[in-house]
Amino acid sequence: MAVGACGGDDVTPAGPEVPDTATVVGLLEMVPPQLYVDGLGLTVEVFARAWAEDGSYLYKSWDSPERFSWSSSAPGVASVDQEGRLTSVGWGETTITATTQGGTGTTRVTVRDAVDLAWSVPIVGAPVFAGIAIGADGTIYAAARERLSAITPQGTVLWTYGTPSGVVASTPAIGDDGTVYLGVWSDGLTAVGRDGAVRWVLPEVGSIISSPVLGPDGTIYVGSQDDHVYAVSPEGEIKWTYEGTSNFDFSSPALASDGTIYVGDFDGLLHAINADGSARWTFDVGDVIFSSPSIGPDGTIYFGAHDMRLHAVNPDGTERWSLGLGTRVSSSPSIGPDGTIYVGGAGVFAIDPGGSVLWNYAPTYSLISTPILGADGTVYVAGSGAFGASGTMIYAFSAQGSLLWSYLAGDPIQASPAIGLDGAIFVASYDGNVYALVENGSTNLGFEGSPWPQERGTRANTGRAGG
């Protein structure tokens, strides 16, 4: 299901609904004020929030639907029921109007055909926690609970690897020889060949949720729940161990061109680790770091934290700047070729290297996935539950922040989309399906042309564009 929307910060005050039915509504705010629906026979909800003439909040349609009346100016394009649910029935434009206690609000709706579902494939072991990785031959690797599946670009499952006992929650990294490395809860670090045969399992590194990163020599770097970061050879032998002060549960390492490893921990420390495993420095933000760091062209390290800020840190460990994003920042940043940083917070943000917001699109809920970048500047991001959709919205924006399209795919997810070799957009949903979307008229140029085609940038999950 494809839908799109513009605007719509959720600024509804907390507290009970006002029972007064006599107060005149001074403003009826529509969420969203503009909506794109990409396809026929699709249903999505429109919401309204009522405010009094003095600016005080009154009530909203999803809690008090009986107070609202709804109509469509062109029912042949989209009909609407009396709870604000519209259904697309024809191509074109219509205006959805809501009225309540003297207040009127409108949402402009366009029904169009911007993106199509090419296929969807169920993978064994739903739900899905991890992001998708794309192999050099276009193979899609998707993990779901105790399984890793390899899928062709056409949607055929090639093989499925079952872990001995652990849950897979990390996005795989892919070596130059096609070996797939993934972290597994309770099983440790696992290497799987491109044929689906396990090469080795290393339980000595503890439980892994974060994603491994690969060095140019094939060394695998991974953070563990046991408060350590490990360097592991391609043969599965531990090369060195770095001891932290808290667990490295969710933040995945990033690898700089000089060999420095950056990773965040649960206590709010960003660690800089030398290539030999010795400590270089730590930077304290004072709150949990789930976000994985990403490295800009000049070496600046960008990451989010639960202090509701995006942080920029210089390679010497000093602060460059920080910026509030309105909610806990669990999203990992992506970086465009011009240095623009894209990250989820209270919506998706585009931020220049100096720390100024270029644009922000704010759906109803916060976004935790990593924005993916096309060569043409298109920004793709997944967000759950926006505008009443009971699943995951995959959004596409222009480089200037204009919404191009949005697609509703299954249940909510925590993972990020990925760009395939031919430019198709792949996303794994919590419902256990992998979805392949094809844009009409896309010029994103596929995986090889993209500056940031998957969650951690490259196939090796380096956390930096270009290698």
C-alpha positions in Angstrom: 0.0 0.0 0.0 1.5 3.4 -1.0 0.6 6.6 0.7 2.4 9.8 1.3 1.9 12.9 3.4 3.3 16.3 4.0 3.6 18.1 7.4 2.1 17.0 10.7 4.2 17.4 13.9 2.4 15.7 16.8 2.1 18.6 19.2 -1.1 17.5 20.9 -0.8 18.4 24.6 -1.0 15.6 27.1 -4.1 15.3 29.3 -7.8 14.4 29.1 -10.1 15.5 26.3 -12.2 18.6 27.0 -15.8 17.5 27.4 -17.3 20.9 26.5 -19.3 20.6 23.3 -20.4 24.3 23.2 -16.9 25.9 22.7 -16.4 27.3 19.2 -13.5 25.7 17.4 -11.1 28.4 16.3 -8.7 26.2 14.4 -9.1 22.7 13.0 -5.6 21.3 12.3 -5.5 18.5 9.7 -2.9 15.7 9.9 -1.6 15.6 7.3 -2.6 18.8 5.4 -1.5 17.1 2.1 -1.6 13.4 1.2 -0.4 11.3 -1.7 -1.9 7.9 -2.3 0.0 5.8 -4.8 -2.5 3.2 -6.0 -6.2 2.4 -6.1 -8.2 0.6 -3.5 -5.9 1.7 -0.7 -7.2 3.0 2.7 -5.5 5.4 5.0 -6.7 7.6 7.9 -6.7 11.4 8.1 -6.8 13.0 11.5 -8.0 16.4 12.9 -7.1 18.3 16.0 -9.5 21.0 17.4 -8.2 24.2 19.1 -10.3 26.9 20.7 -10.2 30.6 19.6 -7.9 31.4 22.6 -5.4 28.8 21.4 -6.2 26.1 24.0 -6.4 22.5 22.9 -9.9 20.9 22.8 -10.0 17.4 21.3 -8.9 15.2 18.4 -10.7 13.0 15.9 -9.0 9.7 16.8 -10.3 10.0 20.4 -13.6 11.7 19.7 -14.7 10.6 16.2 -18.4 11.3 16.9 -17.7 15.1 17.0 -16.5 15.2 13.4 -18.2 15.2 10.0 -16.1 14.2 6.9 -16.7 14.7 3.2 -14.8 14.4 -0.1 -15.0 17.0 -2.9 -14.4 14.2 -5.5 -15.7 10.8 -4.2 -14.8 9.3 -7.5 -11.1 9.9 -6.6 -11.2 9.1 -2.9 -14.2 8.4 -0.6 -14.1 9.1 3.1 -16.1 7.6 6.0 -17.2 9.3 9.2 -14.0 8.3 11.1 -11.7 9.9 8.6 -10.7 6.8 6.7 -10.3 7.5 3.0 -10.2 5.0 0.2 -8.6 5.7 -3.2 -11.0 4.8 -6.1 -9.7 6.8 -9.0 -6.7 8.9 -10.3 -6.8 12.6 -9.6 -7.2 15.1 -6.8 -9.8 15.7 -4.1 -10.2 17.7 -1.0 -11.1 16.0 2.3 -13.0 18.3 4.6 -13.6 17.8 8.4 -16.0 19.9 10.4 -16.7 20.2 14.1 -18.3 22.8 16.3 -17.9 25.7 13.8 -14.4 24.7 12.7 -13.4 23.4 9.3 -10.2 21.9 8.1 -9.1 20.4 4.8 -6.5 17.9 3.5 -5.6 17.9 -0.2 -5.3 14.3 -1.6 -3.7 13.2 -4.8 -4.1 9.7 -6.0 -1.3 8.7 -8.3 1.1 5.9 -9.4 4.6 6.7 -8.3 5.8 3.4 -6.9 4.8 -0.3 -7.4 5.2 -3.4 -5.3 7.4 -5.7 -7.5 7.1 -8.7 -5.0 7.0 -9.6 -1.4 8.5 -12.8 0.1 7.9 -14.3 3.5 11.1 -15.3 5.3 11.2 -18.0 8.0 11.4 -16.8 11.5 9.4 -13.5 11.8 9.6 -11.0 13.3 12.5 -9.1 11.6 14.8 -6.9 13.7 17.8 -6.5 11.4 18.4 -4.4 8.3 19.0 -5.8 4.8 22.4 -6.2 3.2 23.1 -6.4 -0.6 25.8 -8.7 -2.1 28.0 -7.8 -5.0 25.8 -10.0 -7.2 22.6 -8.4 -6.0 21.7 -11.1 -3.5 19.5 -9.8 -0.7 20.4 -11.0 2.8 17.7 -10.6 5.4 17.7 -11.9 9.0 14.6 -12.8 11.0 14.9 -14.1 14.6 17.0 -17.4 14.3 17.3 -17.3 10.5 19.4 -15.6 7.8 17.9 -15.9 4.3 19.5 -15.2 0.9 17.0 -13.9 -1.7 17.5 -13.2 -5.4 16.7 -9.7 -6.8 13.6 -11.4 -8.4 12.3 -12.6 -5.0 13.3 -16.3 -4.9 14.7 -17.6 -1.6 18.1 -19.3 -2.4 18.8 -20.7 1.1 18.1 -20.1 4.8 20.6 -20.6 7.6 19.3 -21.4 11.0 21.4 -20.3 14.0 22.0 -22.9 16.7 20.1 -21.0 19.4 20.3 -17.3 19.1 18.3 -14.4 17.6 19.8 -12.3 14.8 19.3 -8.6 15.3 22.3 -7.2 13.5 22.6 -6.1 9.9 25.0 -8.5 8.1 28.4 -7.3 6.7 29.7 -8.9 3.5 33.3 -9.7 2.8 35.0 -9.4 -0.5 34.8 -13.1 -1.0 31.0 -13.1 -0.3 31.2 -14.4 3.3 28.4 -13.0 5.3 29.2 -12.0 8.9 26.5 -11.4 11.5 26.1 -11.0 15.2 23.8 -13.5 17.0 22.4 -13.2 20.5 23.9 -16.0 22.6 25.7 -17.6 19.6 28.3 -14.8 19.2 29.8 -13.8 15.8 28.9 -16.1 12.9 30.4 -16.4 9.4 28.2 -17.9 6.6 29.4 -18.7 3.1 27.6 -17.4 0.0 26.2 -20.9 -0.4 24.5 -20.8 3.0 27.0 -23.1 4.7 28.3 -22.0 8.1 32.1 -21.3 8.1 32.5 -20.7 11.8 30.8 -19.6 15.0 32.6 -17.7 17.7 30.6 -17.7 20.9 33.6 -16.4 22.9 32.7 -12.9 21.9 29.4 -13.0 23.8 26.0 -12.0 22.7 25.9 -9.6 19.7 23.1 -7.3 18.7 25.1 -4.6 16.9 26.4 -5.1 13.3 30.0 -6.1 12.5 32.3 -3.8 10.4 35.0 -5.1 8.1 38.5 -3.7 7.7 40.4 -3.6 4.3 42.4 -6.7 5.4 39.2 -8.6 6.3 39.4 -8.1 10.0 35.9 -8.1 11.6 35.3 -5.5 14.4 32.2 -6.0 16.6 30.9 -4.7 19.9 29.4 -7.1 22.4 26.9 -7.2 25.3 29.8 -8.3 27.5 31.3 -4.7 27.6 34.0 -5.5 25.0 34.9 -4.7 21.4 36.6 -7.5 19.5 38.8 -7.7 16.5 38.5 -11.1 14.8 40.4 -12.5 11.8 38.5 -13.8 8.7 39.3 -17.3 10.0 37.4 -16.7 13.3 40.3 -16.1 15.7 40.3 -13.2 18.2 43.1 -10.8 17.4 42.5 -8.3 20.3 40.0 -7.3 22.9 39.1 -3.8 24.0 37.5 -3.5 27.4 34.8 -0.8 27.9 32.8 0.2 31.0 29.4 -0.7 29.7 27.8 -2.9 27.0 28.0 -2.2 23.3 24.5 -3.5 22.7 23.1 -1.5 19.9 25.7 1.0 18.5 27.7 -0.6 15.7 31.3 0.3 15.1 32.4 2.6 12.4 35.9 2.4 10.8 37.9 5.5 9.8 40.4 5.5 6.9 43.2 5.7 9.4 42.1 2.5 11.1 40.4 4.1 14.2 37.2 2.4 15.4 34.4 4.5 16.8 31.5 3.0 18.8 29.0 4.1 21.4 28.0 2.4 24.6 25.0 2.1 27.0 26.5 4.6 29.5 26.7 7.4 26.9 30.4 7.2 26.0 31.7 7.3 22.4 34.9 5.3 22.3 37.7 5.9 19.9 39.9 2.8 19.6 43.2 2.5 17.9 43.8 -0.1 15.2 45.8 -2.2 17.7 42.9 -2.2 20.2 44.3 0.4 22.6 42.1 3.3 23.8 42.5 6.6 22.1 39.8 8.7 23.8 36.2 8.7 25.0 33.5 11.4 24.6 30.7 11.5 27.2 27.2 12.6 26.2 25.6 11.5 29.5 22.9 9.3 28.0 22.5 6.0 26.2 23.9 5.7 22.7 21.9 3.3 20.5 22.9 5.2 17.3 25.8 3.9 15.3 28.5 6.6 14.5 29.1 7.7 10.9 32.2 9.4 9.6 32.1 12.5 7.4 34.6 13.2 4.5 36.7 15.4 6.9 36.8 12.7 9.6 34.0 14.2 11.8 32.1 11.6 13.7 28.3 12.0 13.8 26.0 10.0 16.1 22.7 10.4 18.1 21.9 9.7 21.7 19.0 9.5 24.1 19.8 13.0 25.2 17.7 13.9 22.1 20.7 15.4 20.2 22.8 14.6 17.2 26.5 15.0 18.1 29.4 16.0 15.9 32.8 15.1 17.3 36.2 16.0 15.9 38.7 13.2 15.2 40.7 14.4 18.3 37.7 13.8 20.6 36.6 17.4 21.0 33.0 18.5 20.4 32.3 20.2 17.1 28.6 20.8 17.7 25.4 19.2 18.9 21.8 19.7 17.7 18.5 18.9 19.4 16.2 16.7 17.2 13.1 16.7 19.5 13.2 13.1 20.6 15.6 10.3 21.5 17.9 9.8 18.6 18.4 6.1 17.9 18.7 6.5 14.2 22.2 6.2 12.7 23.2 9.0 10.4 23.9 8.7 6.7 26.1 11.2 4.9 25.8 12.6 1.3 28.6 13.3 -1.1 28.4 17.0 -0.2 28.7 16.2 3.6 25.0 16.7 4.3 23.9 14.5 7.3 20.6 12.7 7.2 19.2 11.3 10.4 15.9 10.3 12.0 14.6 12.1 15.1 11.2 13.8 15.4 10.9 13.1 11.7 13.8 13.0 9.2 16.4 15.7 9.2 18.9 17.0 6.6 21.6 18.9 8.4 24.6 20.7 6.9 28.2 19.9 8.1 28.1 23.1 10.3 25.1 21.8 12.3 22.3 23.8 10.7 19.0 22.1 9.7 18.4 22.3 5.9 15.0 20.6 6.1 12.9 18.5 8.4 9.9 16.3 7.5 8.0 15.4 10.7 5.4 12.6 10.6 3.4 11.7 13.7 6.0 9.4 15.2 9.8 9.5 15.6 12.0 7.7 13.0 14.7 5.3 14.1 15.9 3.9 10.8 18.9 5.2 8.8 18.0 7.3 5.8 19.3 5.7 2.5 20.6 7.9 -0.3 20.2 7.5 -4.1 22.7 8.9 -6.5 20.0 11.4 -7.8 19.7 12.8 -4.2 16.6 10.8 -3.3 16.3 10.1 0.4 14.6 6.9 1.5 13.6 6.2 5.1 11.3 3.8 6.9 9.0 5.0 9.8 6.4 3.2 11.7 2.8 4.2 12.3 2.7 7.6 10.7 -0.8 9.1 10.1 -2.7 6.2 11.4 -1.1 3.6 9.2 -0.8 0.4 11.3 2.5 -0.6 9.6 5.7 0.8 8.2 5.8 3.7 5.9 8.7 3.8 3.4 9.2 7.4 2.4 11.0 8.9 -0.5 12.1 12.6 -0.5 13.8 14.8 -3.0 17.2 16.3 -2.0 15.3 19.5 -1.1 13.0 17.7 1.3 9.8 17.4 -0.8 7.9 14.2 -0.3 8.0 12.1 -3.6 6.0 9.1 -2.4 5.4 6.8 0.5 4.5 3.1 0.7 2.8 1.2 3.5 4.4 -2.2 3.9 3.3 -4.6 6.6 3.9 -4.3 10.3 6.3 -1.7 12.0 10.0 -2.3 11.7 13.2 -1.2 13.4 15.4 -1.7 10.3 16.4 0.4 7.3 15.6 0.0 3.6 18.3 -0.8 1.1 18.9 0.0 -2.6 19.4 -3.0 -4.9 21.7 -3.2 -7.9 19.0 -2.2 -10.3 17.6 0.6 -8.1 14.8 -1.3 -6.5 14.1 -0.5 -2.8 14.0 -3.4 -0.4 12.7 -3.4 3.1 12.2 -6.2 5.7 9.1 -5.7 7.8 8.2 -6.9 11.3 5.6 -9.1 9.7 8.3 -11.4 8.3 8.1 -10.3 4.7 10.7 -8.7 2.5 9.2 -6.1 0.1 10.6 -5.0 -3.2 9.5 -1.6 -4.5 10.0 -0.2 -8.0 9.7 3.5 -8.6 8.2 4.8 -11.8 10.8 7.1 -13.4 13.5 6.6 -10.7 17.1 7.7 -11.4 18.7 6.6 -8.2 21.2 4.5 -10.3 21.2 1.5 -7.9 23.6 0.3 -5.2 26.9 1.0 -6.9 25.9 4.6 -7.8 24.5 5.4 -4.3 26.6 7.3 -1.7 24.8 5.4 1.1 22.8 2.4 -0.2 22.2 0.5 3.0 22.1 1.0 6.8 25.8 1.2 7.5 26.8 2.7 4.1 28.9 0.0 2.4 28.6 -3.8 2.2 31.3 -4.0 4.8 29.3 -1.7 7.2 32.2 0.8 7.5 29.9 3.7 8.5 31.5 6.0 5.9 30.7 6.6 2.2 32.9 5.2 -0.5 34.7 2.3 1.4 
